[in-house]
């Protein structure tokens, strides 16, 4: 039986411009939505707002394969459901209201083990965690089950919905093949001949005698050079299969840009796997080569980057990544290529040569099975001021201070303790012991806890050109942590630098913050094993993130002052660090997460959980954060719109 009809009506909210009209009262039930969008349009996540006695919002996955689906609870008492979605090229294909039994049955079919956890939460009368875990069981797909997820969402091209404006741009493609690759080569040529963008030229070079029976087309030439001038260049490997609209998508993305890349899927021994890429992340690109294929480079960029054909195509990507201006890179969040498995990153030797040619001060480091960049510390190293807000808990502050003063290998540091009204005699005795150390200063800031105010006071009292915010419940694991963070923080164009923080059990506590995770912001891959590589291998290398936690955050004093420090009025306790990071991004700076700075963090041990009035304060700050940063919540540039925001990251929805 087909689902009942659904209507979208205009609404006067500036963000939520449409109202979802459903038959029957939605409150207290579950909403199942399937929707489609123009595959040539940007893909920010749609968002729902539930109006009623306790208004709330829900973030939906982006329709990156042309179609997407969402299942979630509607709050009791909901009187209207509003929708934020692209103004054109978006349609709701189906909407159904489900009862709890139907959702439980769906969860039992999909992920029975997760359903058992949800039922345990229900028995514990933890309604919020019950609903979240049930949603995971019923609607979230592990990345390993990508083929089934893909089959449900891939939508064929529809001229009425997918409005492509052709772009006149001649594209040149380089493809080198060897004996034994004849079948793979024919597959790639077939996909190239099927492109909707017809203005392309292929330079096909063959190691050995060319095979017989290849498709004949005047656009295909032999050799490593193009017979005609082209406006953009891309690479293909034997076996690459381009989606029919791949070149059309990339050609249009190059308008006003020098480099454009899209997502891909890889044929691995265990099955088809996606490579869902972030927006332009130059540090990640150099270390991992994540833009991969398909990718187009404008001819002007090739001229600037100093790449020569004699260097080989393997050197092309790192040279281009070093030369391109960040504002002239475009990511198309669509899967436009299927290819065989193969190496992703540039060979370390090619990356070293590209860095040398570009005059970069960075060197290639090889730790943990992945190449990364090692940026130099200035000589002499800048003074780094470590600022620790604290109150009582002598066990915690002793450990934190000992870690900074005795277990940190950095030659120029001082310590600012911002005391928020400690009354424990053991703490004051500890302060007395520290009074003879010229590296330590203490300032007293009694009164109601306002983390932002304590941070701002500590930075104002600090002497260093680099300030490092450190929680009092953090313990040093690796003496290199401060040097690793400072060498990144002092780079031009860098804002906040975050560390790899671990729980006491050795599992991940902080690997960067995703804006939108949990509906507002959250730590990605939380509680995973410490050696988790992350999608695209990103947790092995320094990479760009929207934000990092102030439990351990380095920033230059100039960067801190440029955005006015932490917002004491709007975010006294929560969301202040992420708001700060997003204001750094708004000012044109990049935030980085560093896997080489490793510390332990016993999160919120000194404050405890938020309950009662503290929970009400948290919700008020969360509402302010959502109102201020809704656009980033819908489109964190470093977290793919196909990923779920219900789990701690890298599951599909």
LINZILIN-V515639 format. One record per helix or strand of 3 or more residues. SS is the DSSP state (2 for helix, 1 for strand). FROM is the first residue (numbers start at 0). LEN is the number of residues. If there is no record, write none. Layout:
ss;from;len
SS;FROM;LEN
SS;FROM;LEN
//
This chain:
ss;from;len
1;6;4
1;17;4
1;29;8
1;46;5
1;55;4
1;65;8
1;79;5
1;89;9
2;99;11
2;111;12
2;126;13
2;142;11
1;170;8
2;181;12
1;199;8
1;219;3
1;231;6
2;245;8
1;258;10
1;270;5
2;281;7
1;294;4
2;298;7
2;308;3
2;312;11
2;325;3
1;328;12
2;347;11
1;362;5
1;369;5
1;383;7
2;393;13
1;412;7
2;424;10
1;439;5
2;450;11
1;465;5
1;473;3
2;480;9
1;493;9
1;506;4
1;512;3
2;516;3
1;520;3
2;534;6
1;542;3
1;551;5
2;556;6
2;575;11
1;589;12
2;612;22
//
